[in-house]
Amino acid sequence: MVISVLAIDAGTTGVTAAVITESGAVAGRGYQEFRQYFPQPGWVEHLPEGIWQATLAACAQALGAAGSPAVACMGITNQRETAVIWDRATLAAPRRAIVWQDRRTAALCEQLRADGREPRIAALTGLRLDPYFTATKLTWLADNEPSVWAGVTDGSLVVGTVDAYLIARLTGGRRHVTDASNASRTLLFDIEACQWSAELCDFFSVPPHALPEIVPSTGIVGHTDPAAFLGLSVPITGVAGDQQAALFGQACFVPGAAKCTYGTGSFVLVNTGGQVVRSDAGLLSTVAWLDQSGTLTYALEGSVFVTGAAIQWLRDGLGLLADAAESEALAGSVPDSGGVVFVPALTGLGAPDWDPAARGAIFGLTRGTTRAHLVRAALEAIAFEVRDVIDVMTAGAAARGDGAHPPGPHQALRADGGASTNDLLLQLQADQIQRPVERPVVAETTALGAAFLAGLAAGVWSSQAELAATWQLDRRFAPTARDDAAHARWRSAVEQTKRWAG
C-alpha cells in the first residue's frame, strides 16, 4: 500500500489540497476558491467560515482524486500575517479576518515610526512596522471594535493566524497552536528567544492568553476530529507559513540556498541557517522552521506584494486577457514593452521600498502601445521587483563579508508558484538577476513543503537528504544579456509612485 501525506495549502484566494506520495509525486489534487471582501479602498477581508468550507471541499476533492489513499499524516501551510478571531468554544468567528494585504493600519505604523518605536520592534522581531503584519491589525480591532475585543480580553475569543484557525477547526477546538514560522510574522514574537514577547504584547495591546501555543514546524500537533473533518482521524504533524513551506519544499536546506515563489505576490527567501541575518535595506529576518529538537533555522526574506495579482488585474480589471496563461504568448508577440513601464503597487510597495502609500501606475504610453506591450510590461515588472530584492540581498552579504548568505553569484534561484509555469517570465528573471533560475517538476512546492514537514515527523521520510533526493528539475533557465536601461526606467517609475496616497 502506498503511504501518502495530505497537504493543505490555505492561500490568499483559495485552498489547495494535495495528496503527496513517498516519491514526492502528487497523487491527487483539489482546489476551492473563497470570496474576497473589499469593504473600503485598501481594506481586504476574508470570511473565516469561507476558508474552512473551502478547506473541506479541496481535501475531499484531493482524496477522491487519489482514490481514498492511506493517509499517514497531514501538513498545513497558509497565507501568513492574516488576523483571525474566533470563539474558543463554538469556533464561530465574530467578524471577518483582516488579510495580510490590508492597508488600514498604515497611519498607525507611520505614527509608531515617528515615535521612534521601530528599532526596538525590529530588534525583537526581525520585521519592520508595516500594515502587512498581524499585530497592528489586532491593535486596530482593539481600538475600533470594542465589543469584539471585549471577548478577546475576557478569554471567550482567541486570536491567531490562518494556520491556528484551521487547526482549531480540524481538531474540533481541542488545539489552539501555531508554529514558530507563522508566529515570527506577527510582530509579537521574539525570534531569538522563540517565544511570544510580553513587551510586544503589552505594546500592541494583545493579551497573551488569547494567543496560540508555539509548537515546532515538524512534530505532532494534534489529530483531526472525525466529526469535523470528513470522518477522518489524521495526525497533524507539520505546520509552516506558506513561504517557509515553499523554501522547505524546494529542498533549500543549506545556508545560501534560495527560492522565489511567484504567487499573488513574489517572495524571495534564502536559508541563513542558525543565524539571524539582519538587513537595513528593506529585507526581513524570519524563522524558516523549528524542528522537534528545538533547533531554529532562519531565513532572510524579500516580500513583494503584487506580482501574479497584477496579471489577474490585467485579466479581471482591464479585460486584457482571457486567462492568466495567455500572458506568455501575448507578451512574447512583441520584442519588448515598447518603453511601457508598469509599477504594480496595487496594495503599496513591499521589499525593498516599503511604502504602503504607493499606488500602481503605468508610464510610457504612446499611440503605438498595444495590450501586448502592457502585458509584457507586467511580466518585466515581476522580474524587476525580484531583481531589486536579489540586488539588496547580494549587496548586504558583500557589506557583511558573509559569503554564505545569501546566494552566491552563480547559485541558482529555485522558482515555484503559479506564475513559474511562464517560460518567458523565468527567462526574463534569469536575465535580470544574471543567475540561473530552476523550475522543479512539482511546482506546488508550498504544499510539498507542508507534506515534507509532516512526513518527517511521522516517519514517511527519514531525513532532509532523503527529501532532497525527491526534488526533480523540470527546466533550467540560463541568463543571457541583461537590459539594464529598462531596469533603470523601472526604478525611476517606482520612485514616482511613492507616497501617492499619503
KELUMNU-875966 format. One record per residue (C-alpha): residue number from 1; z, x, y. Coordinates in steps of 0.25 Angstrom, whole numbers. Example, Ala and Ser with C-alpha at 12.3 -4.5 7.8 and 13.67 -1.06 7.14 Angstrom:
BEGIN
SITE resi     w     u     v
SITE    1    31    49   -18
SITE    2    29    55    -4
***
This chain:
BEGIN
SITE resi     w     u     v
SITE    1     0     0     0
SITE    2    -4     5    14
SITE    3     8     7    23
SITE    4     6     2    37
SITE    5    13     2    51
SITE    6    12    -9    60
SITE    7    10    -5    75
SITE    8    12   -14    87
SITE    9     5    -9   100
SITE   10    10   -19   111
SITE   11     1   -15   122
SITE   12    -1   -20   136
SITE   13   -11   -30   134
SITE   14    -9   -33   119
SITE   15    -3   -29   106
SITE   16   -10   -21    95
SITE   17    -4   -21    81
SITE   18    -9   -11    71
SITE   19    -7    -8    56
SITE   20    -7     7    54
SITE   21    -9    13    40
SITE   22    -3    27    35
SITE   23   -16    33    39
SITE   24   -15    29    53
SITE   25   -26    18    52
SITE   26   -26     5    58
SITE   27   -26    -6    46
SITE   28   -24   -18    55
SITE   29   -24   -21    70
SITE   30   -20   -33    79
SITE   31   -21   -35    94
SITE   32   -16   -46   103
SITE   33   -17   -47   118
SITE   34    -6   -53   126
SITE   35    -7   -59   140
SITE   36    -5   -50   153
SITE   37     2   -56   165
SITE   38     0   -52   179
SITE   39    10   -61   188
SITE   40     7   -52   201
SITE   41    -2   -41   204
SITE   42     3   -28   198
SITE   43    12   -36   188
SITE   44     9   -36   173
SITE   45    18   -44   163
SITE   46    17   -47   148
SITE   47    24   -59   141
SITE   48    33   -52   130
SITE   49    30   -64   120
SITE   50    15   -62   122
SITE   51    17   -47   118
SITE   52    25   -52   106
SITE   53    15   -62   101
SITE   54     4   -52   103
SITE   55    12   -42    94
SITE   56    14   -53    83
SITE   57    -1   -56    84
SITE   58    -6   -42    84
SITE   59     3   -38    72
SITE   60    -1   -50    64
SITE   61   -16   -46    66
SITE   62   -14   -31    62
SITE   63    -6   -35    50
SITE   64   -16   -45    46
SITE   65   -28   -35    48
SITE   66   -21   -25    40
SITE   67   -19   -34    28
SITE   68    -4   -36    29
SITE   69     0   -22    26
SITE   70    13   -16    22
SITE   71    19   -12    36
SITE   72    29    -1    35
SITE   73    34    -1    49
SITE   74    30    -5    64
SITE   75    28     3    76
SITE   76    27    -3    90
SITE   77    21     2   103
SITE   78    20    -5   116
SITE   79    16    -5   131
SITE   80    27     3   138
SITE   81    35     0   150
SITE   82    33   -15   150
SITE   83    47   -22   153
SITE   84    50   -33   143
SITE   85    63   -42   144
SITE   86    67   -51   132
SITE   87    79   -59   127
SITE   88    87   -52   118
SITE   89    90   -64   109
SITE   90    77   -72   109
SITE   91    67   -61   113
SITE   92    61   -70   123
SITE   93    56   -63   136
SITE   94    61   -70   149
SITE   95    49   -64   157
SITE   96    36   -57   155
SITE   97    36   -42   152
SITE   98    33   -33   164
SITE   99    21   -24   160
SITE  100    20    -9   162
SITE  101     8   -11   171
SITE  102    16   -20   180
SITE  103    18   -14   195
SITE  104    28   -23   200
SITE  105    39   -13   202
SITE  106    30    -3   210
SITE  107    38    -5   223
SITE  108    51    -3   215
SITE  109    46    10   210
SITE  110    42    15   223
SITE  111    56    11   229
SITE  112    63    19   218
SITE  113    54    31   220
SITE  114    56    31   235
SITE  115    71    30   232
SITE  116    70    43   224
SITE  117    73    37   210
SITE  118    60    42   203
SITE  119    65    57   200
SITE  120    77    53   192
SITE  121    70    42   185
SITE  122    59    51   181
SITE  123    69    62   176
SITE  124    75    52   167
SITE  125    63    44   162
SITE  126    50    54   164
SITE  127    44    42   171
SITE  128    41    38   185
SITE  129    44    26   194
SITE  130    33    16   191
SITE  131    31     1   188
SITE  132    25     6   175
SITE  133    39     8   169
SITE  134    49    -2   164
SITE  135    62     0   172
SITE  136    56    -5   185
SITE  137    51   -18   179
SITE  138    65   -21   174
SITE  139    71   -18   188
SITE  140    61   -27   194
SITE  141    65   -38   184
SITE  142    80   -36   187
SITE  143    77   -37   202
SITE  144    67   -49   201
SITE  145    71   -57   189
SITE  146    86   -58   189
SITE  147    86   -70   179
SITE  148    79   -62   169
SITE  149    86   -49   172
SITE  150   100   -56   170
SITE  151    96   -57   155
SITE  152    94   -42   155
SITE  153   107   -39   161
SITE  154   115   -49   152
SITE  155   109   -44   140
SITE  156   101   -56   135
SITE  157    88   -50   139
SITE  158    83   -36   135
SITE  159    72   -27   141
SITE  160    62   -17   135
SITE  161    48   -13   133
SITE  162    38   -20   124
SITE  163    42   -12   112
SITE  164    56   -17   113
SITE  165    52   -31   115
SITE  166    43   -31   103
SITE  167    53   -24    94
SITE  168    63   -35    98
SITE  169    53   -46    95
SITE  170    49   -39    82
SITE  171    63   -37    77
SITE  172    68   -51    81
SITE  173    76   -46    92
SITE  174    84   -36    83
SITE  175    80   -24    91
SITE  176    79   -20   106
SITE  177    74    -6   105
SITE  178    63     3   112
SITE  179    59    17   108
SITE  180    60    29   117
SITE  181    45    30   121
SITE  182    46    16   127
SITE  183    60    18   133
SITE  184    54    30   140
SITE  185    45    21   148
SITE  186    55    12   155
SITE  187    61    21   166
SITE  188    75    18   159
SITE  189    74    29   148
SITE  190    79    44   149
SITE  191    68    51   142
SITE  192    76    63   139
SITE  193    89    56   135
SITE  194    81    46   127
SITE  195    89    34   131
SITE  196    90    23   142
SITE  197    95    29   155
SITE  198   107    22   160
SITE  199   104    27   174
SITE  200    90    21   174
SITE  201    94     8   168
SITE  202   104     7   180
SITE  203    94    11   190
SITE  204    83     1   185
SITE  205    94   -10   183
SITE  206    91   -11   168
SITE  207   103   -14   159
SITE  208   103    -4   147
SITE  209   108   -15   138
SITE  210    94   -22   140
SITE  211    86   -10   135
SITE  212    82    -7   121
SITE  213    88     3   112
SITE  214    80    16   111
SITE  215    74    19    98
SITE  216    65    30    92
SITE  217    50    28    93
SITE  218    49    30    78
SITE  219    60    24    69
SITE  220    65    11    64
SITE  221    67     1    76
SITE  222    69   -12    68
SITE  223    62   -21    59
SITE  224    53   -33    63
SITE  225    59   -47    61
SITE  226    50   -55    51
SITE  227    53   -68    59
SITE  228    48   -61    71
SITE  229    37   -52    66
SITE  230    26   -58    57
SITE  231    36   -60    45
SITE  232    37   -45    44
SITE  233    49   -35    44
SITE  234    44   -22    48
SITE  235    52    -9    53
SITE  236    48    -5    67
SITE  237    48    10    67
SITE  238    40    14    79
SITE  239    40    11    94
SITE  240    33    18   105
SITE  241    27    15   119
SITE  242    12    14   118
SITE  243     8    27   124
SITE  244    18    35   116
SITE  245    14    28   103
SITE  246    -1    32   106
SITE  247     4    46   108
SITE  248    10    46    94
SITE  249    -2    38    88
SITE  250   -11    49    93
SITE  251    -2    59    86
SITE  252     1    67    99
SITE  253    14    73    92
SITE  254    14    87    98
SITE  255    16    90   113
SITE  256     4    91   121
SITE  257    -4    80   113
SITE  258    -9    69   122
SITE  259   -15    55   121
SITE  260   -21    45   131
SITE  261   -20    30   127
SITE  262   -31    22   134
SITE  263   -26     8   135
SITE  264   -22    -1   146
SITE  265   -19    12   153
SITE  266   -20    26   148
SITE  267    -8    34   144
SITE  268    -9    49   142
SITE  269     3    55   134
SITE  270     6    69   130
SITE  271    16    73   120
SITE  272    27    82   126
SITE  273    36    84   114
SITE  274    51    84   116
SITE  275    49    88   131
SITE  276    49    78   143
SITE  277    38    83   151
SITE  278    39    78   165
SITE  279    28    76   175
SITE  280    28    76   190
SITE  281    13    71   190
SITE  282    14    57   186
SITE  283    16    58   171
SITE  284    27    52   163
SITE  285    37    59   153
SITE  286    39    49   142
SITE  287    45    48   128
SITE  288    34    49   118
SITE  289    42    45   106
SITE  290    56    46   100
SITE  291    57    50    85
SITE  292    68    46    75
SITE  293    76    59    77
SITE  294    77    57    92
SITE  295    67    67    96
SITE  296    59    63   108
SITE  297    44    66   110
SITE  298    40    65   125
SITE  299    26    63   132
SITE  300    20    65   145
SITE  301    12    53   150
SITE  302     2    49   160
SITE  303     1    34   161
SITE  304   -12    28   167
SITE  305   -10    13   169
SITE  306   -24     7   169
SITE  307   -36    13   161
SITE  308   -40     3   149
SITE  309   -35    -8   158
SITE  310   -46    -4   169
SITE  311   -57    -7   158
SITE  312   -50   -20   155
SITE  313   -50   -23   170
SITE  314   -65   -20   171
SITE  315   -67   -30   160
SITE  316   -58   -41   164
SITE  317   -56   -39   179
SITE  318   -70   -36   183
SITE  319   -78   -40   171
SITE  320   -86   -27   170
SITE  321   -84   -26   155
SITE  322   -85   -36   143
SITE  323   -75   -28   135
SITE  324   -68   -14   137
SITE  325   -77    -8   126
SITE  326   -89   -10   135
SITE  327   -83     0   145
SITE  328   -88    12   138
SITE  329  -103     8   137
SITE  330  -103     3   151
SITE  331   -97    15   157
SITE  332  -105    24   148
SITE  333  -118    18   154
SITE  334  -116    26   167
SITE  335  -114    41   168
SITE  336  -103    40   178
SITE  337   -95    30   186
SITE  338  -105    31   198
SITE  339   -94    36   207
SITE  340   -85    24   204
SITE  341   -70    27   202
SITE  342   -61    16   196
SITE  343   -46    18   198
SITE  344   -39     8   189
SITE  345   -26     8   195
SITE  346   -25    -7   192
SITE  347   -10    -6   190
SITE  348    -7     6   198
SITE  349    -9    21   194
SITE  350    -1    27   183
SITE  351    -1    42   180
SITE  352    -3    51   187
SITE  353    -4    44   200
SITE  354     7    33   198
SITE  355     4    23   209
SITE  356     8     8   206
SITE  357     1     4   219
SITE  358   -12    10   216
SITE  359   -23     0   213
SITE  360   -37     0   206
SITE  361   -49     4   213
SITE  362   -64     7   211
SITE  363   -71    17   220
SITE  364   -85    22   222
SITE  365   -93     9   220
SITE  366  -107     8   225
SITE  367  -119    -1   223
SITE  368  -123     7   211
SITE  369  -109     4   204
SITE  370  -110    -4   191
SITE  371  -100    -9   181
SITE  372  -103     3   172
SITE  373   -98    12   183
SITE  374   -85     4   185
SITE  375   -82     5   170
SITE  376   -85    20   169
SITE  377   -76    22   181
SITE  378   -65    15   174
SITE  379   -67    24   162
SITE  380   -67    36   171
SITE  381   -54    31   177
SITE  382   -47    31   164
SITE  383   -52    45   161
SITE  384   -48    50   175
SITE  385   -34    43   174
SITE  386   -31    50   161
SITE  387   -36    64   167
SITE  388   -27    62   178
SITE  389   -15    61   168
SITE  390   -20    73   160
SITE  391   -22    81   172
SITE  392    -8    80   177
SITE  393    -2    82   163
SITE  394   -10    95   162
SITE  395    -6   100   175
SITE  396     8    97   173
SITE  397     8   105   160
SITE  398     2   116   167
SITE  399    12   116   178
SITE  400    23   116   168
SITE  401    17   127   160
SITE  402    18   117   148
SITE  403     6   119   139
SITE  404    11   110   128
SITE  405    11    98   137
SITE  406     2    90   140
SITE  407   -11    92   132
SITE  408   -18   106   133
SITE  409   -32   106   140
SITE  410   -39   105   127
SITE  411   -30    96   119
SITE  412   -36    82   116
SITE  413   -31    69   122
SITE  414   -30    59   112
SITE  415   -35    45   116
SITE  416   -32    31   112
SITE  417   -31    17   116
SITE  418   -41     6   118
SITE  419   -50    14   128
SITE  420   -50    26   120
SITE  421   -62    20   112
SITE  422   -70    22   124
SITE  423   -78    35   121
SITE  424   -83    36   136
SITE  425   -69    36   141
SITE  426   -64    46   132
SITE  427   -75    56   135
SITE  428   -72    54   150
SITE  429   -58    56   147
SITE  430   -61    69   139
SITE  431   -70    74   151
SITE  432   -59    71   161
SITE  433   -47    78   154
SITE  434   -56    89   149
SITE  435   -50    88   135
SITE  436   -54    81   122
SITE  437   -50    66   120
SITE  438   -48    62   106
SITE  439   -48    48   101
SITE  440   -42    44    87
SITE  441   -47    35    77
SITE  442   -36    25    79
SITE  443   -36    22    94
SITE  444   -24    13    93
SITE  445   -14    25    94
SITE  446    -3    17   101
SITE  447    -2     8    89
SITE  448    -4    20    80
SITE  449     8    27    87
SITE  450    17    16    85
SITE  451    13    15    70
SITE  452    15    31    69
SITE  453    29    30    75
SITE  454    33    18    66
SITE  455    27    25    53
SITE  456    34    38    55
SITE  457    48    31    55
SITE  458    44    22    43
SITE  459    38    34    35
SITE  460    24    29    35
SITE  461    21    43    41
SITE  462    29    55    39
SITE  463    27    64    51
SITE  464    19    65    64
SITE  465    10    75    57
SITE  466     6    64    47
SITE  467     3    55    59
SITE  468    -5    65    66
SITE  469   -14    66    53
SITE  470   -18    52    55
SITE  471   -24    54    69
SITE  472   -39    54    68
SITE  473   -49    58    78
SITE  474   -60    47    82
SITE  475   -67    55    93
SITE  476   -64    67   102
SITE  477   -70    67   116
SITE  478   -72    81   121
SITE  479   -72    84   136
SITE  480   -85    86   144
SITE  481   -88    88   159
SITE  482   -77    82   168
SITE  483   -81    74   180
SITE  484   -70    80   190
SITE  485   -77    73   202
SITE  486   -75    60   196
SITE  487   -61    62   194
SITE  488   -59    67   208
SITE  489   -65    54   213
SITE  490   -55    47   204
SITE  491   -43    54   209
SITE  492   -48    51   223
SITE  493   -49    36   220
SITE  494   -35    36   213
SITE  495   -29    41   226
SITE  496   -35    29   234
SITE  497   -30    19   224
SITE  498   -15    23   226
SITE  499    -5    15   233
SITE  500   -15     3   235
SITE  501    -5    -8   232
SITE  502     7    -1   239
***
